[in-house]
Amino acid sequence: MSAETLVTIILFGPLIGAAVAGLFGRRIGDNLSRGVTTGFLFLSAILSWVVFSQWTWGGLEPFTVTYAPFIHVGNFVSDWAFRLDGLSAVMLVVVTTVSSLVHLYSWGYMADDPSKPRFFAYLSLFTFAMLALISANDFMQLFFGWEGVGLASYLLIGFWHHKDTANAAAIKAFVVNRVGDFGFALGIMTVFWAYGTIQFHEVFPQIAASVGKGWDFGSWTFSLVDLACALLFVGAMGKSAQFFLHTWLPDAMEGPTPVSALIHAATMVTAGVYMVCLLSPMFEYAPAAKTIVTVIGAVTALFAATVGLTQNDIKRVIAYSTCSQLGYMFFAAGVGAYQAAMFHLFTHAFFKALLFLGAGSVIHGMAHEQDMRRYGNLMKFLPITFGVMTIGTIAITGLGIPFIDLGFAGFYSKDAIIHAAYEAGGAGQPMGYFAFTIGVFVAGLTAFYSWRVAFFTFNGHARWTSEDLEHHWHNRDHDHAPADDHASHAQIETHSEPEAAHADQGHGAHHHGPAQPHESPWTMRIPLIVLSIGAIAAGFLFHHQFIGAEMGEFWKGAIFHLPARHAAEHHAPTWVVLAPLAASVLGLLVAAYMYLWKEGSGARLAANGGITYQFLYNKWYFDEIYQATFVRGAKVLGDLFWKVGDQKLIDGLGPDGVSALSVKVGKGAGKIQSGYVYHYAFVMLLGVAGLLTYALVAWTA
C-alpha cells in the first residue's frame, strides 16, 4: 500500500467514525458507536506509526496528495490536500496515538454516561480537525483545521451541558480563542496581501527577497514579514493558551477527564507550536516576531508554574503544568531551536497524557473527587495508578544523568531547550539569556508542584474516611450526576478557601462496593501502561533524530534555519548542563520536606494566607481583571449602544418617535370631533371668513 493511500486512510478514518457515531449512534447503540470510533482511531494510529517509521528509517520523501479544489478566486487558490513532511509525520503519531488511547480509556471512564455515542463522535471529530490542521498545504486549510478543533473543543468542554459551569467554560474557551483567531486571520490576510498567495511552497521562497518590504502606518514603518508573523502568533497565543490569552485553559477542566487529556496533552494546545515551527522560513527573517515569541513563552512558563504551586484541584495543577510546558516550547521556537520545540512537543504528549489520564484514574477511584486535600495514602489502594503517575512525574521534571544521556523523556527535550536558550544568548540574542534563566527556575517549580501532586495524593495520612466515601457516592447517585459533576460543584465551594481549610476532610469511595478507593478497569489501565512506556523511552529512542546528529536526515528541510544561526546541539558549559538537574532535585527535596517529612507544613503555610500565596492562588487575579475590564466594559458599551443609541436615538427618533407623534396628533384631532352641529357650523364660518380675507388681500395687492 502506497504512502499516499496510508495518509488518506489516516485522515478520513476518524471523520467516518465521527459521522457513524454522530448520525446513527442512537440506532446502532453504545457499544457499536464506541467500537467504530475507537477502531478507526487505532487504525489511524497504527498506520501513522507505519508512515513515521518509513519516514525515519525507510527513506520516505516529502509529498503532497491533492483531493479536491476548495477556493479558487483570482490568485486566491486553496485545495483540499495532505502534505507529508518531517513536521506532519511527527504530529501524525502524536495526535493519533494519544487520541486512540483516549478513546480506549473513555470506554471505562464514560461507562455510566448516557450520551456515549455523542461523546465518541465529538472525540473523533476533534481528531479529524487536528489531522486536517497538521496536514494543511496552505493557510486556508490550516485555518479550517484551526477553527475545526476550536469547534470540537467547545463541544467537548461543554459536553455536560446541563451544568452551568461547563457551559460557561465552553463559552469562555470559544470567546478567548476568537480573540486569537482574529489575529490569526489578519496574519493570513497580510500574507496574501504581501506575497499574492497562501500556498506554503509559494510563500516561503519569497521571504528572503522581501525582507526589506515594509508597511507604512502614520510615521511608523513595519516589516511585512514581522507583521505577518506577529499576527499569526496571536492566533497561537489563543490556541496554545499563552500569557494574556491563557484564561480559558484551566476552566476547560469542566469537560470529562479524557477531554482534558486530549486537548491538553498533544493536540489542540500544541497547534500553535506546530504552526510556528512550520513557518520557520518566515520567522527566521522576522527578528521582532521571534523576540515576541521568546518573551511570551518565557513569561507563560513562569506564570503557569507559579500558579500551579498553590492549586488543589488535581486536574487544574496538571492544566497549569501544560501551560508552563507550552511556554518552554514557544521560547525554544523563539530562539530558533525549532527541533527542540518539536521534540518537547513529542515527549510531552506521552507524559502529559499519562498524568491527565492517571489523574482521571485517581478521580474515578475516589468517587470522582478532584480536590487533593481529600486524598492521601492512596498508594496501597491504587498501585498501578501510583506507578504510572510516578513515571509521568519523573518524566515531566526532567530527571536524568547528564553527560551520558540517560533519563526519562522530559530529560532529553527540556534540557535541550534550556541549553539552546543559553546558546542563543551567546549568539547575539539577549532574550536567550532571559529565557534560559526562566527555564532553569521553572524547572525547579515544575519539580515542586509535580511531586506535590504525587506526595499529596499517594503518600501521607488519609484525608478521607469510609463513611464520607459512601455518603459521597450516595449523593452522587441520588442526584444522577455524571462523572466529575459532583466534584466540579465541590470545587466551586472550596476553591476560594485556603489549602488548610479541608486538610482533614474528604470524600470518595467505591460505587456499590466497599467504601474505599479502587483501581480503574483495564480499559483505563492499558492506556496508562502504554503511555508510561512512551514517557520512559521516547526521549532515549528519538533524541538523535530530533535534535542530534541525524536531525538533518530526519527533518529533510521541514525546518529552516538561517546559515549564521548556531545549532541547538552545540555543547554547553558544564554548569549550564547541570543547572536544570540541580533545580529539579531542589524542587523534589522541598516537596518531600513539606509533604512527607514535615507533613502538614504546606497546609499551615496556606492557612497563613500571605499576600504572595493569595496572589498565586488567585492566578495573578487575571480573571478578576478581565471581568472588571473586558467583560463589564463590554456590557457597559453594549448597554450604551442599546439603551442610548438604539432605543433613544434610532427608535426614539425613528419608528417609535413617529408612532408617538401620530398618537398625539390623533388624540388632538379627536378632541375637535365634538359631534355638535353648531361647532361644525362655527368652524365652517371661520373657514369662509378666512377665505374671503385671503381673496380681499390678494385683490388689493
C-alpha positions in Angstrom: 0.0 0.0 0.0 1.4 3.4 -1.0 2.2 6.1 1.5 -0.4 8.3 -0.3 -3.1 5.7 0.4 -2.0 5.3 4.0 -2.2 9.0 4.8 -5.6 9.2 3.2 -6.9 6.5 5.4 -5.3 8.1 8.4 -7.0 11.5 7.7 -10.5 10.3 6.8 -10.8 7.3 9.2 -11.7 9.5 12.3 -14.2 11.5 10.2 -16.0 8.3 9.1 -16.1 7.2 12.7 -17.5 10.5 13.9 -20.2 10.5 11.2 -21.3 7.0 12.0 -21.5 7.6 15.8 -22.9 11.1 15.5 -25.6 10.4 12.9 -26.5 6.8 13.8 -25.4 6.4 17.4 -28.9 6.0 18.9 -29.8 3.5 16.3 -26.7 1.3 16.4 -26.3 1.6 20.2 -23.5 2.5 22.6 -21.1 -0.5 22.0 -21.1 -0.2 18.2 -20.6 3.5 18.4 -17.7 3.1 20.7 -16.3 0.3 18.6 -16.5 2.1 15.3 -14.9 5.3 16.5 -12.2 3.5 18.6 -11.4 1.1 15.8 -10.9 3.8 13.2 -8.6 5.7 15.6 -6.5 2.7 16.3 -6.3 2.0 12.6 -5.1 5.6 12.0 -2.6 5.3 14.9 -1.1 2.1 13.5 -0.8 3.5 10.0 0.7 6.7 11.4 3.5 4.7 13.0 4.0 2.9 9.7 4.3 6.2 7.9 6.6 7.5 10.7 8.9 4.5 10.5 9.0 4.8 6.7 9.9 8.5 7.1 12.5 7.8 9.8 14.2 4.7 8.5 12.7 3.9 5.2 13.8 6.8 3.1 10.3 8.2 2.5 10.4 11.7 1.0 8.0 14.7 1.3 4.9 14.6 -0.9 1.5 16.2 -1.2 -1.8 14.5 -2.1 -4.4 16.8 -3.5 -8.0 15.6 -3.1 -10.3 18.4 -4.4 -10.4 22.1 -5.1 -11.5 24.3 -2.2 -11.5 28.0 -3.1 -10.3 29.4 -6.5 -10.9 33.1 -6.8 -8.3 35.0 -8.8 -4.9 34.5 -7.2 -6.5 33.1 -4.1 -6.2 29.4 -4.6 -6.8 26.7 -2.0 -7.2 23.0 -2.4 -8.0 20.1 0.0 -4.7 18.3 0.3 -2.5 16.3 2.6 1.1 17.5 3.0 3.6 15.0 4.5 7.0 16.2 5.8 9.0 15.8 8.9 6.7 18.0 11.0 3.4 16.4 9.9 5.0 12.9 10.3 5.7 13.7 13.9 2.3 15.2 14.5 0.6 12.2 12.9 1.9 9.7 15.5 1.4 12.2 18.4 -2.3 13.0 17.6 -3.5 9.6 16.6 -1.6 7.7 19.4 -2.9 9.9 22.2 -6.4 10.1 20.6 -6.7 6.3 20.2 -5.6 5.7 23.8 -8.1 8.4 25.0 -10.8 6.6 23.1 -10.0 3.3 24.8 -9.7 5.0 28.2 -13.1 6.5 27.7 -14.7 3.1 27.5 -14.2 2.8 31.2 -14.3 6.4 32.3 -17.6 7.2 30.5 -19.2 3.8 31.1 -22.1 5.3 33.0 -22.7 8.2 30.8 -26.0 8.1 28.8 -24.6 10.1 25.9 -21.6 7.9 24.8 -22.3 8.0 21.0 -22.3 11.8 21.1 -19.1 11.8 23.2 -17.2 9.5 21.0 -18.4 11.3 17.9 -17.0 14.6 19.3 -13.7 12.9 20.1 -13.3 11.6 16.6 -14.4 14.9 15.0 -11.8 16.7 17.1 -9.1 14.2 15.9 -10.1 14.7 12.2 -9.9 18.5 12.6 -6.5 18.2 14.1 -5.3 16.0 11.3 -6.7 18.4 8.8 -4.7 21.2 10.5 -1.3 19.4 10.6 -1.6 18.1 7.0 -2.5 21.5 5.5 -0.7 22.6 2.4 -1.8 26.2 2.6 -3.0 28.8 5.1 -6.7 28.3 4.2 -6.8 24.6 5.1 -4.7 25.4 8.2 -7.3 27.9 9.2 -10.1 25.3 8.5 -8.4 22.8 10.9 -7.7 25.6 13.3 -11.4 26.5 13.6 -12.4 22.9 13.5 -10.5 22.0 16.7 -11.9 25.1 18.2 -15.5 24.0 17.5 -14.8 20.4 18.7 -13.2 21.6 21.9 -16.2 23.8 22.5 -18.5 20.8 22.2 -16.3 18.6 24.4 -15.6 21.2 27.2 -19.4 21.8 27.4 -20.3 18.1 26.9 -22.2 18.1 30.2 -24.3 21.0 29.0 -26.7 20.7 31.9 -24.0 22.1 34.1 -23.8 25.9 34.2 -20.1 25.7 34.9 -19.5 23.6 31.9 -21.4 25.9 29.6 -19.6 28.9 31.0 -16.2 27.2 30.5 -17.1 26.2 26.9 -18.2 29.8 26.1 -15.1 31.2 27.7 -12.8 29.0 25.6 -14.7 29.9 22.5 -14.6 33.7 23.1 -10.9 33.8 24.1 -9.9 31.7 21.1 -11.9 34.1 18.9 -9.7 36.9 20.0 -6.6 34.9 19.0 -8.2 33.7 15.8 -8.9 37.3 14.8 -5.2 38.0 14.8 -4.6 34.7 13.0 -7.0 35.7 10.2 -5.4 39.1 9.9 -2.0 37.4 9.6 -3.3 35.2 6.8 -4.7 38.3 5.1 -1.3 40.0 5.5 0.5 37.1 3.9 -1.8 37.1 0.9 -1.5 40.9 0.6 2.3 40.8 0.8 3.0 37.7 -1.3 -0.1 37.2 -3.5 -0.6 33.6 -2.5 -1.4 31.4 0.6 0.4 28.3 -0.6 3.3 27.4 1.7 5.5 26.3 -1.2 4.9 29.6 -3.0 5.2 31.9 0.1 8.4 30.6 1.6 10.7 31.2 -1.4 9.7 34.8 -1.5 10.6 35.6 2.1 14.3 36.3 1.7 13.8 38.7 -1.2 11.0 40.6 0.6 12.8 41.3 3.9 13.2 45.0 3.1 9.5 45.4 2.3 7.5 47.4 4.9 4.1 48.7 5.7 3.7 52.4 6.4 1.3 53.4 9.1 1.4 57.1 10.0 5.0 57.8 11.0 5.9 54.2 11.6 7.1 51.5 9.1 6.6 47.9 10.0 8.4 45.0 8.4 5.8 43.0 6.4 7.3 39.6 7.5 7.5 40.7 11.1 3.9 42.0 11.0 2.6 38.8 9.4 4.4 36.5 11.9 3.4 38.6 14.9 -0.3 38.4 13.8 -0.1 34.7 13.2 1.5 34.3 16.6 -1.6 36.0 18.2 -3.6 33.0 16.9 -1.0 30.7 18.5 -1.3 32.5 21.8 -5.1 31.8 21.9 -5.0 28.2 20.7 -2.0 27.3 22.9 -3.1 29.4 25.9 -0.1 31.7 26.2 0.1 34.7 28.5 -2.9 37.1 28.2 -5.0 34.6 26.3 -4.5 31.7 28.7 -7.5 32.1 30.9 -9.7 29.5 29.1 -7.3 26.6 29.7 -7.9 25.9 33.4 -11.7 26.3 33.1 -11.6 23.6 30.3 -11.3 21.1 33.2 -15.1 21.2 33.3 -15.1 18.7 30.5 -14.6 15.0 31.2 -11.1 14.0 32.1 -10.4 12.2 28.8 -11.2 15.5 27.1 -8.6 17.2 29.3 -6.0 14.7 28.2 -6.9 15.0 24.6 -6.9 18.8 24.5 -4.0 19.5 26.8 -1.6 16.7 26.0 -0.8 16.6 22.3 -3.5 18.1 20.1 -5.2 21.5 20.3 -2.8 23.3 22.6 0.2 22.2 20.6 -1.2 23.5 17.3 0.4 26.9 18.0 3.8 25.4 18.5 3.4 23.3 15.4 2.4 26.4 13.4 5.4 28.5 14.5 7.8 25.6 13.6 6.0 25.1 10.2 6.5 28.8 9.4 10.2 28.7 10.4 11.1 30.1 6.9 9.1 33.2 7.8 10.1 33.5 11.5 13.8 33.2 10.7 13.5 36.5 8.8 11.3 38.2 11.5 13.6 39.0 14.5 11.0 41.2 16.2 8.3 38.5 16.0 10.8 35.9 17.3 11.6 38.2 20.3 7.8 38.4 21.0 7.6 34.6 20.9 10.5 34.2 23.2 9.3 36.7 25.8 5.7 35.5 25.8 6.8 31.9 26.0 9.2 32.5 28.9 6.6 34.6 30.8 4.0 32.0 30.3 6.2 29.2 31.6 6.9 31.3 34.7 3.3 32.4 35.3 1.7 29.0 34.9 4.3 27.3 37.1 3.9 29.8 39.9 0.1 29.3 39.8 0.4 25.6 39.8 2.2 25.7 43.1 -1.0 26.6 45.0 -3.8 24.9 43.2 -5.7 22.0 44.9 -7.7 20.5 42.1 -5.5 17.8 40.7 -6.6 18.4 37.1 -6.0 22.2 37.4 -2.5 21.6 38.6 -1.8 19.5 35.5 -3.5 22.0 33.3 -1.2 24.8 34.5 1.7 22.4 34.0 0.6 22.1 30.4 0.5 25.9 30.0 4.0 26.1 31.5 5.4 23.4 29.3 3.9 25.1 26.2 5.9 28.2 27.3 9.1 26.1 27.1 8.2 25.1 23.5 7.5 28.6 22.4 10.6 30.2 23.8 12.6 27.4 22.2 11.0 28.3 18.8 11.6 32.0 19.6 15.3 31.4 19.9 15.4 29.3 16.8 15.5 25.9 18.4 12.5 24.6 16.4 13.8 21.0 16.5 14.0 21.1 20.3 10.5 22.7 20.5 9.1 19.8 18.4 11.0 17.2 20.4 9.5 18.6 23.6 6.1 18.6 22.0 6.6 14.9 21.1 7.8 13.7 24.5 5.3 16.0 26.4 2.5 14.2 24.6 3.3 10.9 26.3 3.9 12.1 29.9 1.2 14.8 30.0 -1.4 12.4 28.6 -0.2 9.9 31.2 -0.5 12.4 34.0 -4.0 13.5 32.9 -5.3 10.0 32.5 -3.6 9.0 35.7 -5.4 11.8 37.4 -8.6 10.5 35.9 -7.9 7.1 37.3 -7.5 8.7 40.8 -10.7 10.7 40.4 -12.5 7.5 39.3 -11.2 5.6 42.2 -12.1 8.4 44.6 -15.7 8.7 43.6 -15.0 11.5 41.2 -13.4 13.8 43.8 -10.8 16.1 42.3 -9.6 18.0 45.4 -6.2 16.7 46.5 -6.9 17.9 50.1 -9.3 14.9 50.2 -6.8 12.4 49.1 -3.8 10.9 50.8 -2.4 7.4 51.4 -3.7 6.1 48.1 -0.6 4.2 47.1 -1.7 0.9 48.5 -5.2 1.2 47.0 -4.2 2.3 43.5 -0.7 0.7 43.0 -0.8 0.7 39.2 -2.0 4.3 39.0 0.7 5.3 41.6 3.4 3.6 39.5 2.4 5.2 36.2 1.9 8.6 37.7 5.3 8.4 39.3 6.8 7.6 35.9 5.0 10.6 34.5 6.2 12.8 37.3 9.9 11.8 36.8 9.5 12.4 33.0 8.0 15.9 33.3 10.6 17.0 35.9 13.4 16.0 33.6 15.3 13.8 35.9 18.3 12.1 34.2 22.0 11.8 34.2 23.8 14.4 32.2 26.8 13.7 30.0 25.8 10.1 29.5 22.4 10.9 28.1 20.3 8.6 30.3 16.9 9.6 31.6 13.2 9.7 31.0 11.6 11.5 28.1 11.5 15.0 29.6 15.2 15.0 30.5 16.2 15.0 26.8 13.7 17.5 25.4 13.5 20.1 28.2 17.3 20.2 28.8 17.8 20.7 25.0 15.5 23.7 25.2 17.3 25.2 28.1 20.7 24.7 26.5 19.5 26.2 23.2 18.3 29.3 25.0 21.6 29.8 26.7 23.5 29.4 23.4 21.1 31.8 21.7 22.0 34.4 24.2 25.7 33.8 23.4 24.9 34.1 19.7 23.6 37.6 19.9 20.0 37.1 21.1 19.8 38.8 24.5 16.4 37.3 25.2 18.1 33.9 25.1 19.7 34.5 28.5 16.3 35.7 29.8 14.6 32.5 28.6 17.5 30.4 30.0 17.1 31.9 33.4 13.4 31.5 33.4 13.7 27.9 32.1 16.0 26.8 34.9 13.9 28.5 37.6 10.7 27.0 36.2 12.4 23.6 36.2 12.6 23.8 40.0 9.0 25.0 40.3 7.8 22.2 38.0 9.5 19.6 40.1 8.0 21.0 43.3 4.3 21.1 42.1 4.6 17.8 40.3 6.0 16.0 43.3 3.5 17.8 45.5 0.7 16.2 43.4 2.3 12.8 43.8 3.1 13.0 47.5 -0.2 14.8 48.4 -2.2 12.1 46.5 -0.4 8.8 47.2 1.5 9.4 50.5 0.9 10.8 53.9 -2.2 10.1 56.0 -5.6 9.5 54.5 -7.7 12.6 54.5 -10.9 10.6 53.7 -13.0 8.2 55.6 -15.1 5.2 54.5 -18.3 7.0 55.8 -17.5 10.1 53.8 -16.8 8.0 50.7 -20.1 6.1 51.0 -22.0 9.2 51.6 -20.4 10.9 48.6 -21.4 8.0 46.3 -24.9 8.0 47.7 -25.4 11.7 47.0 -23.9 11.3 43.5 -26.2 8.5 42.6 -29.2 10.3 44.1 -28.5 13.4 42.0 -27.9 11.3 38.9 -24.7 13.4 38.2 -22.4 12.3 35.5 -18.7 11.7 36.1 -16.9 14.8 37.5 -20.2 16.6 38.1 -20.2 16.5 41.9 -16.5 17.1 42.1 -16.8 20.2 39.9 -19.5 21.7 42.1 -17.5 20.8 45.2 -14.6 22.8 43.7 -16.8 25.9 43.3 -17.4 25.8 47.1 -13.8 25.1 48.1 -11.6 26.9 45.6 -11.8 30.2 47.4 -10.7 28.7 50.7 -7.1 28.2 51.8 -5.4 24.9 51.4 -5.7 24.1 55.1 -9.4 24.6 55.3 -10.2 21.0 54.5 -6.9 19.3 55.3 -8.6 16.7 57.5 -11.8 16.1 55.5 -12.5 14.0 52.4 -14.9 12.3 50.0 -14.6 9.4 47.6 -15.5 5.7 47.6 -16.1 2.6 45.5 -19.5 2.7 43.9 -21.8 -0.2 45.1 -19.0 -1.9 46.9 -16.6 -1.4 49.8 -16.2 2.2 50.8 -12.5 2.6 49.8 -10.6 3.8 46.8 -10.2 1.3 44.0 -8.2 0.8 40.8 -9.8 1.6 37.4 -10.9 -1.0 34.9 -8.4 -2.4 32.5 -9.8 -0.3 29.6 -8.4 2.6 31.6 -5.2 1.0 32.9 -3.9 -0.3 29.5 -3.6 3.2 28.0 -1.8 4.3 31.2 0.8 1.5 30.8 1.3 2.2 27.1 1.8 5.9 27.8 4.2 5.2 30.6 6.4 3.3 28.1 6.5 6.4 25.9 7.2 8.6 28.9 10.2 6.4 29.7 11.7 5.7 26.3 10.5 8.3 23.8 13.4 10.7 24.6 16.1 8.0 24.6 14.9 6.4 21.3 14.4 9.6 19.2 16.7 12.3 20.5 19.3 11.5 17.8 16.7 12.0 15.1 15.0 15.1 16.5 18.0 17.1 17.9 21.1 15.0 17.4 23.5 14.2 14.6 20.8 12.6 12.5 18.3 15.5 12.6 19.2 16.7 9.1 18.2 13.3 7.7 15.0 13.3 9.8 13.6 16.7 9.1 14.6 16.8 5.4 14.1 20.5 5.1 10.9 20.8 7.0 12.5 23.2 9.4 14.5 26.2 8.1 17.5 28.0 9.8 19.5 30.9 8.6 23.1 29.8 7.9 24.5 32.0 10.7 22.4 30.5 13.4 24.2 28.3 15.9 22.7 24.7 16.0 21.0 23.6 19.2 23.2 20.6 19.7 26.4 22.5 20.4 28.0 21.6 23.7 27.1 23.9 26.6 29.3 24.7 29.6 29.2 22.2 32.5 27.3 24.4 34.8 24.6 25.0 32.2 24.2 21.3 31.7 23.9 20.7 35.4 21.6 23.7 36.2 18.3 22.1 35.2 19.1 18.9 37.1 20.1 20.8 40.2 16.8 22.9 40.0 14.7 19.7 39.6 16.4 17.9 42.5 15.9 21.0 44.7 12.2 21.1 43.9 11.9 17.4 44.7 13.6 17.9 48.0 11.4 20.8 49.0 8.3 19.0 48.1 9.4 15.9 50.0 10.2 18.0 53.1 6.8 19.8 53.0 4.6 16.8 52.2 6.5 13.8 53.5 9.0 14.6 56.2 7.0 17.6 57.7 3.6 16.6 56.5 1.1 19.4 57.1 3.6 22.3 56.7 2.1 23.1 53.3 -1.4 23.3 54.8 -0.1 25.6 57.6 1.7 27.8 55.0 -1.6 28.0 53.0 -3.6 28.8 56.2 -1.4 31.8 56.9 -2.7 33.2 53.6 0.1 35.7 52.9 0.0 38.2 50.0 2.2 36.1 47.8 0.1 32.9 48.4 -3.2 34.7 47.7 -1.7 36.3 44.6 -0.7 32.9 43.2 -3.8 31.1 44.5 -6.0 33.6 42.6 -4.0 33.1 39.4 -2.4 36.6 39.4 -6.0 37.9 39.5 -6.3 37.7 35.7 -9.9 36.5 35.8 -10.9 39.4 38.1 -9.0 41.9 36.0 -10.6 40.7 32.8 -14.0 40.6 34.4 -13.7 44.2 35.6 -12.3 45.5 32.3 -13.3 43.5 29.2 -16.5 41.8 30.5 -18.0 44.7 32.4 -16.6 47.1 29.8 -18.3 45.2 27.0 -21.5 45.2 29.0 -21.4 48.9 29.6 -20.6 49.6 26.0 -23.4 47.3 24.9 -25.9 49.0 27.2 -24.7 52.4 25.8 -25.4 51.4 22.3 -28.6 49.6 23.2 -30.3 52.0 25.6 -28.9 55.3 24.3 -28.0 54.6 20.6 -30.7 52.1 19.7 -33.7 52.8 22.0 -33.4 56.6 22.5 -31.8 57.8 19.2 -32.7 55.3 16.5 -36.0 54.1 17.8 -36.8 57.3 19.6 -36.4 59.5 16.6 -37.4 56.8 14.1 -40.4 54.4 14.3 -41.1 54.9 18.0 -40.9 58.7 17.7 -43.1 58.8 14.6 -45.6 56.4 16.2 -45.8 58.5 19.4 -46.2 61.7 17.3 -49.0 60.2 15.3 -50.8 59.1 18.5 -50.5 62.7 19.9 -51.8 64.3 16.7 -54.6 61.8 16.6 -55.6 62.5 20.1 -55.5 66.2 19.5 -57.5 65.9 16.3 -60.0 63.6 18.1 -60.8 66.4 20.5 -62.0 68.6 17.6 -64.7 66.0 16.7 -67.2 67.1 19.4 -70.4 65.9 17.5 -72.3 69.2 17.9 -73.7 70.8 14.7 -73.1 74.4 15.9 -69.4 73.6 16.5 -69.0 72.4 12.9 -71.0 75.5 11.6 -68.8 77.8 13.6 -65.7 76.2 12.0 -67.2 76.5 8.6 -67.9 80.2 9.3 -64.3 80.7 10.3 -63.2 79.0 7.1 -65.3 81.2 4.9 -64.1 84.3 6.7 -60.5 83.2 6.2 -61.1 82.6 2.5 -62.7 86.0 2.0 -59.9 87.7 3.8 -57.3 85.9 1.6 -59.2 86.9 -1.6 -59.5 90.5 -0.4 -55.8 90.8 0.4 -54.8 89.2 -2.9 -57.2 91.5 -4.9 -55.8 94.7 -3.3 -52.3 93.6 -3.8 
